[in-house]
Amino acid sequence: MGHHTPDLFEPGLLRVRVGLCQVHTQAWDVAGNLARTLTAIDAAARAGAELAITPECVLHGYADQRSASDRAQLRTIAEPLDGAALQRIRSQARMCGLHVLLGFAERGDCGAVHNSAALIGPDGDIKLLYRKVHCRAFESVTGDGGFTPGDRFEVASIAAGGATCRVGAMICFDREIPESVRCLRALGSQLVMCPLATETWDLSTWQAYTENEAVTRCRAAENEVFIAVVNHAGRFNGGSFVVGPGGEILVQLGREAEVRVVDVPVGVVPERFHSRPLGWMGWGYRRPDVYARYL
């Protein structure tokens, strides 16, 4: 390219303190998973986090949906927005005074169950509700699973460092569809929060380019945003990480349950990346009129 990406840690740029809550979960153990999630949120707050992110479907541990009985149990434990477990999380966010992105199985309208992520503010209110748009066949009601896919992306503003930044959410497999992060970028997101439930990392070798990391680094770089990915410990093998707008990994956790607070310099995105008229990686060079012939 002939030039360097901007300095992420230039003094004076806005930063948000993100707590990666890599919670140990067990399948269907809603009470135990809830208790461990509340503890992790508290630990993030004590470490100075302004935003805590949990894994995908953390409350029921992203349990199997392979049988009819599994899917029936999923419908039973799915949490409505006014449900008791969600109220506990909202109360914890309010008590700790921070934002929380909670991944959970949501009981929606007409018996639908969604793989959702709710951004809860320091006042306990829900600022953003995202329902996973891209569901693989094994988790979608159109295949063998129990989740009804969502149909929209949204972003919200959160207070951080005395200012505000724009954040959006996606969930796990959404990363593998380029349009997910592209839509969130178009909506002005500086940080994309990504709850996850996967075990594709080879943490025994700590290779930099496993499939999981590589696609996330690509999505971050091509859209010039930060992405924070938070996985389960226990049934899944951790490895939560944060990627910068140049595709660089800022931090990665190990296998075990952990809460890590990371200063994410989100201010570099509008100030040094998105402020460039054509974008660092070519946002302004796009030709939607041409693509419309094929897409």
BALOBA-1460 file (C-alpha; in Angstrom, 3 decimals):
// residues 295
<rec num="1" residu="m" x="0.000" y="0.000" z="0.000"/>
<rec num="2" residu="g" x="2.954" y="2.275" z="0.452"/>
<rec num="3" residu="h" x="1.795" y="3.815" z="3.731"/>
<rec num="4" residu="h" x="1.232" y="2.834" z="7.321"/>
<rec num="5" residu="t" x="-2.085" y="2.546" z="9.097"/>
<rec num="6" residu="p" x="-2.705" y="5.272" z="11.694"/>
<rec num="7" residu="d" x="-1.254" y="4.952" z="15.184"/>
<rec num="8" residu="l" x="-3.999" y="3.363" z="17.288"/>
<rec num="9" residu="f" x="-2.590" y="4.684" z="20.537"/>
<rec num="10" residu="e" x="-2.025" y="8.294" z="19.587"/>
<rec num="11" residu="p" x="-2.432" y="10.403" z="22.749"/>
<rec num="12" residu="g" x="-5.704" y="12.244" z="23.222"/>
<rec num="13" residu="l" x="-7.960" y="9.880" z="21.286"/>
<rec num="14" residu="l" x="-11.102" y="8.535" z="22.946"/>
<rec num="15" residu="r" x="-10.792" y="5.105" z="24.559"/>
<rec num="16" residu="v" x="-13.416" y="2.792" z="25.984"/>
<rec num="17" residu="r" x="-12.560" y="0.258" z="28.680"/>
<rec num="18" residu="v" x="-13.992" y="-3.074" z="27.524"/>
<rec num="19" residu="g" x="-14.370" y="-6.041" z="29.861"/>
<rec num="20" residu="l" x="-14.074" y="-9.391" z="28.075"/>
<rec num="21" residu="c" x="-16.141" y="-11.696" z="30.304"/>
<rec num="22" residu="q" x="-14.998" y="-15.172" z="29.284"/>
<rec num="23" residu="v" x="-17.470" y="-17.060" z="31.479"/>
<rec num="24" residu="h" x="-17.254" y="-20.783" z="32.231"/>
<rec num="25" residu="t" x="-20.605" y="-22.258" z="31.185"/>
<rec num="26" residu="q" x="-22.367" y="-25.596" z="31.354"/>
<rec num="27" residu="a" x="-25.163" y="-26.700" z="29.029"/>
<rec num="28" residu="w" x="-28.652" y="-25.920" z="30.363"/>
<rec num="29" residu="d" x="-27.287" y="-24.744" z="33.738"/>
<rec num="30" residu="v" x="-29.164" y="-21.426" z="33.704"/>
<rec num="31" residu="a" x="-28.844" y="-20.777" z="37.438"/>
<rec num="32" residu="g" x="-25.126" y="-21.569" z="37.553"/>
<rec num="33" residu="n" x="-24.345" y="-19.712" z="34.340"/>
<rec num="34" residu="l" x="-26.301" y="-16.689" z="35.560"/>
<rec num="35" residu="a" x="-24.368" y="-16.635" z="38.838"/>
<rec num="36" residu="r" x="-21.030" y="-16.860" z="37.041"/>
<rec num="37" residu="t" x="-22.069" y="-14.142" z="34.584"/>
<rec num="38" residu="l" x="-23.071" y="-11.782" z="37.394"/>
<rec num="39" residu="t" x="-19.716" y="-12.414" z="39.074"/>
<rec num="40" residu="a" x="-17.866" y="-11.676" z="35.834"/>
<rec num="41" residu="i" x="-19.751" y="-8.424" z="35.290"/>
<rec num="42" residu="d" x="-18.910" y="-7.374" z="38.834"/>
<rec num="43" residu="a" x="-15.243" y="-8.212" z="38.261"/>
<rec num="44" residu="a" x="-15.214" y="-6.180" z="35.042"/>
<rec num="45" residu="a" x="-16.695" y="-3.194" z="36.846"/>
<rec num="46" residu="r" x="-14.176" y="-3.484" z="39.697"/>
<rec num="47" residu="a" x="-11.388" y="-3.454" z="37.111"/>
<rec num="48" residu="g" x="-12.718" y="-0.208" z="35.656"/>
<rec num="49" residu="a" x="-14.649" y="-1.463" z="32.632"/>
<rec num="50" residu="e" x="-17.196" y="0.837" z="31.021"/>
<rec num="51" residu="l" x="-18.577" y="-1.970" z="28.835"/>
<rec num="52" residu="a" x="-18.742" y="-5.690" z="29.646"/>
<rec num="53" residu="i" x="-19.330" y="-8.303" z="26.919"/>
<rec num="54" residu="t" x="-20.486" y="-11.883" z="27.581"/>
<rec num="55" residu="p" x="-20.393" y="-14.977" z="25.326"/>
<rec num="56" residu="e" x="-23.199" y="-16.053" z="22.979"/>
<rec num="57" residu="c" x="-26.240" y="-17.547" z="24.741"/>
<rec num="58" residu="v" x="-24.322" y="-17.410" z="28.012"/>
<rec num="59" residu="l" x="-27.313" y="-18.177" z="30.254"/>
<rec num="60" residu="h" x="-28.062" y="-21.647" z="28.884"/>
<rec num="61" residu="g" x="-24.484" y="-22.286" z="27.770"/>
<rec num="62" residu="y" x="-25.324" y="-22.572" z="24.058"/>
<rec num="63" residu="a" x="-26.655" y="-26.082" z="24.546"/>
<rec num="64" residu="d" x="-27.385" y="-28.548" z="21.740"/>
<rec num="65" residu="q" x="-30.484" y="-28.270" z="19.548"/>
<rec num="66" residu="r" x="-30.078" y="-31.576" z="17.769"/>
<rec num="67" residu="s" x="-33.210" y="-33.296" z="19.011"/>
<rec num="68" residu="a" x="-36.856" y="-32.368" z="19.411"/>
<rec num="69" residu="s" x="-36.445" y="-32.544" z="23.190"/>
<rec num="70" residu="d" x="-33.474" y="-30.143" z="23.002"/>
<rec num="71" residu="r" x="-35.522" y="-27.655" z="21.011"/>
<rec num="72" residu="a" x="-38.433" y="-28.006" z="23.429"/>
<rec num="73" residu="q" x="-36.097" y="-27.320" z="26.349"/>
<rec num="74" residu="l" x="-34.689" y="-24.303" z="24.522"/>
<rec num="75" residu="r" x="-38.193" y="-22.858" z="24.190"/>
<rec num="76" residu="t" x="-38.760" y="-23.480" z="27.896"/>
<rec num="77" residu="i" x="-35.634" y="-21.725" z="29.145"/>
<rec num="78" residu="a" x="-35.649" y="-18.892" z="26.572"/>
<rec num="79" residu="e" x="-35.698" y="-15.574" z="28.405"/>
<rec num="80" residu="p" x="-38.241" y="-12.815" z="27.615"/>
<rec num="81" residu="l" x="-37.042" y="-9.234" z="27.926"/>
<rec num="82" residu="d" x="-38.939" y="-8.922" z="31.206"/>
<rec num="83" residu="g" x="-37.747" y="-12.322" z="32.469"/>
<rec num="84" residu="a" x="-36.220" y="-12.885" z="35.895"/>
<rec num="85" residu="a" x="-32.686" y="-13.685" z="34.703"/>
<rec num="86" residu="l" x="-32.540" y="-10.658" z="32.430"/>
<rec num="87" residu="q" x="-33.837" y="-8.495" z="35.252"/>
<rec num="88" residu="r" x="-30.921" y="-9.731" z="37.394"/>
<rec num="89" residu="i" x="-28.449" y="-8.722" z="34.684"/>
<rec num="90" residu="r" x="-30.129" y="-5.333" z="34.247"/>
<rec num="91" residu="s" x="-29.977" y="-4.767" z="37.990"/>
<rec num="92" residu="q" x="-26.286" y="-5.721" z="38.015"/>
<rec num="93" residu="a" x="-25.513" y="-3.265" z="35.207"/>
<rec num="94" residu="r" x="-27.313" y="-0.544" z="37.138"/>
<rec num="95" residu="m" x="-25.573" y="-1.398" z="40.414"/>
<rec num="96" residu="c" x="-22.124" y="-1.528" z="38.765"/>
<rec num="97" residu="g" x="-22.741" y="1.538" z="36.595"/>
<rec num="98" residu="l" x="-21.593" y="0.084" z="33.286"/>
<rec num="99" residu="h" x="-22.910" y="-1.099" z="29.937"/>
<rec num="100" residu="v" x="-23.373" y="-4.855" z="29.474"/>
<rec num="101" residu="l" x="-23.810" y="-6.752" z="26.232"/>
<rec num="102" residu="l" x="-25.571" y="-9.987" z="27.176"/>
<rec num="103" residu="g" x="-25.796" y="-12.917" z="24.774"/>
<rec num="104" residu="f" x="-28.924" y="-14.970" z="25.507"/>
<rec num="105" residu="a" x="-31.690" y="-17.101" z="24.041"/>
<rec num="106" residu="e" x="-34.622" y="-14.695" z="23.796"/>
<rec num="107" residu="r" x="-38.266" y="-15.696" z="23.920"/>
<rec num="108" residu="g" x="-39.870" y="-13.490" z="21.275"/>
<rec num="109" residu="d" x="-43.353" y="-13.123" z="19.868"/>
<rec num="110" residu="c" x="-45.586" y="-15.990" z="18.754"/>
<rec num="111" residu="g" x="-43.364" y="-18.658" z="20.289"/>
<rec num="112" residu="a" x="-40.235" y="-17.640" z="18.364"/>
<rec num="113" residu="v" x="-36.826" y="-18.046" z="20.029"/>
<rec num="114" residu="h" x="-33.986" y="-15.769" z="18.922"/>
<rec num="115" residu="n" x="-30.240" y="-15.960" z="19.433"/>
<rec num="116" residu="s" x="-29.980" y="-12.425" z="20.795"/>
<rec num="117" residu="a" x="-27.637" y="-9.854" z="22.297"/>
<rec num="118" residu="a" x="-29.024" y="-7.055" z="24.457"/>
<rec num="119" residu="l" x="-26.978" y="-3.949" z="25.231"/>
<rec num="120" residu="i" x="-27.999" y="-2.852" z="28.716"/>
<rec num="121" residu="g" x="-27.081" y="0.627" z="29.893"/>
<rec num="122" residu="p" x="-25.850" y="1.799" z="33.324"/>
<rec num="123" residu="d" x="-29.451" y="2.771" z="34.055"/>
<rec num="124" residu="g" x="-30.592" y="-0.824" z="33.460"/>
<rec num="125" residu="d" x="-32.459" y="0.025" z="30.266"/>
<rec num="126" residu="i" x="-31.994" y="-1.931" z="27.030"/>
<rec num="127" residu="k" x="-30.269" y="0.335" z="24.506"/>
<rec num="128" residu="l" x="-30.003" y="-2.152" z="21.664"/>
<rec num="129" residu="l" x="-31.463" y="-5.582" z="20.951"/>
<rec num="130" residu="y" x="-29.841" y="-7.597" z="18.196"/>
<rec num="131" residu="r" x="-31.158" y="-10.928" z="16.927"/>
<rec num="132" residu="k" x="-28.621" y="-13.056" z="15.072"/>
<rec num="133" residu="v" x="-29.266" y="-12.587" z="11.371"/>
<rec num="134" residu="h" x="-27.138" y="-15.413" z="9.961"/>
<rec num="135" residu="c" x="-27.903" y="-18.790" z="11.536"/>
<rec num="136" residu="r" x="-26.366" y="-22.013" z="10.286"/>
<rec num="137" residu="a" x="-28.739" y="-24.848" z="9.409"/>
<rec num="138" residu="f" x="-28.125" y="-26.681" z="12.694"/>
<rec num="139" residu="e" x="-29.358" y="-23.705" z="14.738"/>
<rec num="140" residu="s" x="-32.049" y="-22.209" z="12.483"/>
<rec num="141" residu="v" x="-35.733" y="-23.139" z="12.424"/>
<rec num="142" residu="t" x="-35.355" y="-23.298" z="8.638"/>
<rec num="143" residu="g" x="-32.986" y="-26.245" z="9.220"/>
<rec num="144" residu="d" x="-32.610" y="-28.484" z="12.269"/>
<rec num="145" residu="g" x="-32.378" y="-25.855" z="15.002"/>
<rec num="146" residu="g" x="-34.595" y="-23.799" z="17.240"/>
<rec num="147" residu="f" x="-33.644" y="-20.171" z="16.520"/>
<rec num="148" residu="t" x="-35.627" y="-17.793" z="14.335"/>
<rec num="149" residu="p" x="-33.124" y="-15.502" z="12.554"/>
<rec num="150" residu="g" x="-33.347" y="-11.737" z="12.945"/>
<rec num="151" residu="d" x="-33.656" y="-9.285" z="10.062"/>
<rec num="152" residu="r" x="-31.826" y="-6.078" z="10.984"/>
<rec num="153" residu="f" x="-28.646" y="-4.500" z="12.313"/>
<rec num="154" residu="e" x="-28.540" y="-1.609" z="14.762"/>
<rec num="155" residu="v" x="-26.009" y="0.564" z="16.547"/>
<rec num="156" residu="a" x="-26.198" y="2.582" z="19.759"/>
<rec num="157" residu="s" x="-24.216" y="5.342" z="21.435"/>
<rec num="158" residu="i" x="-22.549" y="4.672" z="24.768"/>
<rec num="159" residu="a" x="-20.747" y="6.999" z="27.156"/>
<rec num="160" residu="a" x="-17.017" y="6.357" z="27.449"/>
<rec num="161" residu="g" x="-14.099" y="8.438" z="28.648"/>
<rec num="162" residu="g" x="-16.227" y="11.545" z="29.045"/>
<rec num="163" residu="a" x="-17.508" y="11.333" z="25.455"/>
<rec num="164" residu="t" x="-19.607" y="8.933" z="23.381"/>
<rec num="165" residu="c" x="-18.838" y="6.242" z="20.844"/>
<rec num="166" residu="r" x="-20.975" y="4.183" z="18.500"/>
<rec num="167" residu="v" x="-21.174" y="0.427" z="19.019"/>
<rec num="168" residu="g" x="-22.933" y="-2.366" z="17.168"/>
<rec num="169" residu="a" x="-23.433" y="-6.086" z="17.716"/>
<rec num="170" residu="m" x="-23.220" y="-9.283" z="15.733"/>
<rec num="171" residu="i" x="-23.069" y="-12.900" z="16.907"/>
<rec num="172" residu="c" x="-20.581" y="-15.649" z="16.017"/>
<rec num="173" residu="f" x="-21.278" y="-16.884" z="12.429"/>
<rec num="174" residu="d" x="-22.352" y="-13.361" z="11.413"/>
<rec num="175" residu="r" x="-18.636" y="-12.572" z="11.054"/>
<rec num="176" residu="e" x="-18.312" y="-14.982" z="8.164"/>
<rec num="177" residu="i" x="-20.804" y="-13.013" z="6.097"/>
<rec num="178" residu="p" x="-19.041" y="-9.819" z="4.888"/>
<rec num="179" residu="e" x="-22.239" y="-7.771" z="4.861"/>
<rec num="180" residu="s" x="-22.639" y="-8.044" z="8.650"/>
<rec num="181" residu="v" x="-19.744" y="-5.783" z="9.592"/>
<rec num="182" residu="r" x="-20.234" y="-3.712" z="6.439"/>
<rec num="183" residu="c" x="-23.769" y="-2.839" z="7.555"/>
<rec num="184" residu="l" x="-22.560" y="-1.947" z="11.047"/>
<rec num="185" residu="r" x="-19.789" y="0.175" z="9.548"/>
<rec num="186" residu="a" x="-22.363" y="1.960" z="7.368"/>
<rec num="187" residu="l" x="-24.347" y="2.704" z="10.535"/>
<rec num="188" residu="g" x="-21.284" y="4.371" z="12.065"/>
<rec num="189" residu="s" x="-20.091" y="1.675" z="14.464"/>
<rec num="190" residu="q" x="-16.597" y="2.225" z="15.872"/>
<rec num="191" residu="l" x="-16.632" y="-0.987" z="17.906"/>
<rec num="192" residu="v" x="-18.448" y="-4.185" z="16.938"/>
<rec num="193" residu="m" x="-19.244" y="-6.457" z="19.884"/>
<rec num="194" residu="c" x="-19.352" y="-10.155" z="19.033"/>
<rec num="195" residu="p" x="-20.539" y="-12.809" z="21.515"/>
<rec num="196" residu="l" x="-19.311" y="-16.229" z="20.429"/>
<rec num="197" residu="a" x="-19.693" y="-19.959" z="21.072"/>
<rec num="198" residu="t" x="-17.051" y="-21.906" z="19.196"/>
<rec num="199" residu="e" x="-14.103" y="-24.248" z="19.570"/>
<rec num="200" residu="t" x="-12.163" y="-23.718" z="16.364"/>
<rec num="201" residu="w" x="-9.020" y="-22.188" z="17.896"/>
<rec num="202" residu="d" x="-5.883" y="-24.273" z="18.162"/>
<rec num="203" residu="l" x="-4.671" y="-22.643" z="21.349"/>
<rec num="204" residu="s" x="-2.105" y="-25.399" z="21.883"/>
<rec num="205" residu="t" x="0.064" y="-23.846" z="19.188"/>
<rec num="206" residu="w" x="-1.180" y="-20.239" z="19.482"/>
<rec num="207" residu="q" x="-1.022" y="-19.854" z="15.735"/>
<rec num="208" residu="a" x="-1.840" y="-16.290" z="14.724"/>
<rec num="209" residu="y" x="-4.001" y="-17.210" z="11.769"/>
<rec num="210" residu="t" x="-6.492" y="-19.806" z="12.758"/>
<rec num="211" residu="e" x="-9.647" y="-19.713" z="10.675"/>
<rec num="212" residu="n" x="-11.587" y="-17.995" z="13.447"/>
<rec num="213" residu="e" x="-9.108" y="-15.180" z="13.914"/>
<rec num="214" residu="a" x="-8.333" y="-14.707" z="10.241"/>
<rec num="215" residu="v" x="-11.901" y="-13.966" z="9.195"/>
<rec num="216" residu="t" x="-12.353" y="-11.549" z="12.109"/>
<rec num="217" residu="r" x="-9.145" y="-9.701" z="11.280"/>
<rec num="218" residu="c" x="-10.278" y="-9.406" z="7.682"/>
<rec num="219" residu="r" x="-13.710" y="-8.045" z="8.673"/>
<rec num="220" residu="a" x="-12.120" y="-5.464" z="10.987"/>
<rec num="221" residu="a" x="-9.572" y="-4.265" z="8.431"/>
<rec num="222" residu="e" x="-11.874" y="-4.077" z="5.425"/>
<rec num="223" residu="n" x="-14.340" y="-1.984" z="7.436"/>
<rec num="224" residu="e" x="-11.860" y="-0.035" z="9.604"/>
<rec num="225" residu="v" x="-13.485" y="-0.878" z="12.955"/>
<rec num="226" residu="f" x="-12.605" y="-2.626" z="16.203"/>
<rec num="227" residu="i" x="-14.156" y="-6.034" z="16.871"/>
<rec num="228" residu="a" x="-14.314" y="-7.558" z="20.360"/>
<rec num="229" residu="v" x="-14.999" y="-11.308" z="20.320"/>
<rec num="230" residu="v" x="-15.967" y="-13.072" z="23.581"/>
<rec num="231" residu="n" x="-16.166" y="-16.873" z="23.807"/>
<rec num="232" residu="h" x="-17.141" y="-19.357" z="26.534"/>
<rec num="233" residu="a" x="-14.669" y="-21.145" z="28.763"/>
<rec num="234" residu="g" x="-15.470" y="-24.718" z="29.724"/>
<rec num="235" residu="r" x="-17.445" y="-26.483" z="26.987"/>
<rec num="236" residu="f" x="-15.811" y="-24.176" z="24.461"/>
<rec num="237" residu="n" x="-12.162" y="-23.240" z="24.617"/>
<rec num="238" residu="g" x="-11.968" y="-19.519" z="25.249"/>
<rec num="239" residu="g" x="-9.492" y="-17.469" z="23.241"/>
<rec num="240" residu="s" x="-11.547" y="-14.244" z="23.379"/>
<rec num="241" residu="f" x="-9.791" y="-11.397" z="21.599"/>
<rec num="242" residu="v" x="-9.944" y="-7.816" z="20.325"/>
<rec num="243" residu="v" x="-8.991" y="-6.864" z="16.769"/>
<rec num="244" residu="g" x="-8.103" y="-3.362" z="15.605"/>
<rec num="245" residu="p" x="-9.120" y="-1.508" z="12.413"/>
<rec num="246" residu="g" x="-5.909" y="-2.531" z="10.680"/>
<rec num="247" residu="g" x="-6.538" y="-6.212" z="11.426"/>
<rec num="248" residu="e" x="-4.102" y="-6.282" z="14.349"/>
<rec num="249" residu="i" x="-4.858" y="-8.382" z="17.448"/>
<rec num="250" residu="l" x="-4.719" y="-6.175" z="20.536"/>
<rec num="251" residu="v" x="-5.178" y="-8.928" z="23.110"/>
<rec num="252" residu="q" x="-6.159" y="-12.596" z="23.330"/>
<rec num="253" residu="l" x="-7.180" y="-14.626" z="26.367"/>
<rec num="254" residu="g" x="-6.333" y="-18.250" z="27.091"/>
<rec num="255" residu="r" x="-8.606" y="-21.238" z="27.618"/>
<rec num="256" residu="e" x="-9.746" y="-20.688" z="31.181"/>
<rec num="257" residu="a" x="-12.487" y="-18.497" z="32.622"/>
<rec num="258" residu="e" x="-11.188" y="-14.944" z="32.870"/>
<rec num="259" residu="v" x="-12.254" y="-11.318" z="32.907"/>
<rec num="260" residu="r" x="-9.842" y="-9.039" z="31.079"/>
<rec num="261" residu="v" x="-10.316" y="-5.279" z="30.775"/>
<rec num="262" residu="v" x="-8.818" y="-3.711" z="27.656"/>
<rec num="263" residu="d" x="-8.480" y="-0.057" z="26.686"/>
<rec num="264" residu="v" x="-9.853" y="0.078" z="23.129"/>
<rec num="265" residu="p" x="-8.916" y="3.356" z="21.364"/>
<rec num="266" residu="v" x="-12.206" y="3.756" z="19.512"/>
<rec num="267" residu="g" x="-11.501" y="7.452" z="18.839"/>
<rec num="268" residu="v" x="-9.005" y="6.532" z="16.138"/>
<rec num="269" residu="v" x="-11.843" y="5.216" z="13.957"/>
<rec num="270" residu="p" x="-13.689" y="8.489" z="13.213"/>
<rec num="271" residu="e" x="-10.589" y="10.648" z="13.653"/>
<rec num="272" residu="r" x="-8.074" y="8.733" z="11.524"/>
<rec num="273" residu="f" x="-9.924" y="6.076" z="9.527"/>
<rec num="274" residu="h" x="-13.505" y="7.104" z="8.726"/>
<rec num="275" residu="s" x="-12.554" y="10.777" z="8.444"/>
<rec num="276" residu="r" x="-10.612" y="10.023" z="5.270"/>
<rec num="277" residu="p" x="-13.063" y="10.851" z="2.442"/>
<rec num="278" residu="l" x="-12.493" y="7.568" z="0.631"/>
<rec num="279" residu="g" x="-11.709" y="5.469" z="3.685"/>
<rec num="280" residu="w" x="-8.406" y="3.837" z="4.591"/>
<rec num="281" residu="m" x="-9.353" y="0.546" z="2.968"/>
<rec num="282" residu="g" x="-11.396" y="2.041" z="0.166"/>
<rec num="283" residu="w" x="-14.880" y="2.624" z="1.591"/>
<rec num="284" residu="g" x="-15.374" y="5.594" z="-0.734"/>
<rec num="285" residu="y" x="-14.259" y="3.656" z="-3.794"/>
<rec num="286" residu="r" x="-17.174" y="1.235" z="-3.600"/>
<rec num="287" residu="r" x="-19.460" y="1.008" z="-6.682"/>
<rec num="288" residu="p" x="-22.914" y="-0.063" z="-5.422"/>
<rec num="289" residu="d" x="-24.412" y="0.655" z="-8.853"/>
<rec num="290" residu="v" x="-22.171" y="-2.001" z="-10.355"/>
<rec num="291" residu="y" x="-22.736" y="-4.550" z="-7.577"/>
<rec num="292" residu="a" x="-26.509" y="-4.181" z="-7.888"/>
<rec num="293" residu="r" x="-26.345" y="-6.016" z="-11.224"/>
<rec num="294" residu="y" x="-25.173" y="-9.152" z="-9.456"/>
<rec num="295" residu="l" x="-26.272" y="-9.002" z="-5.847"/>
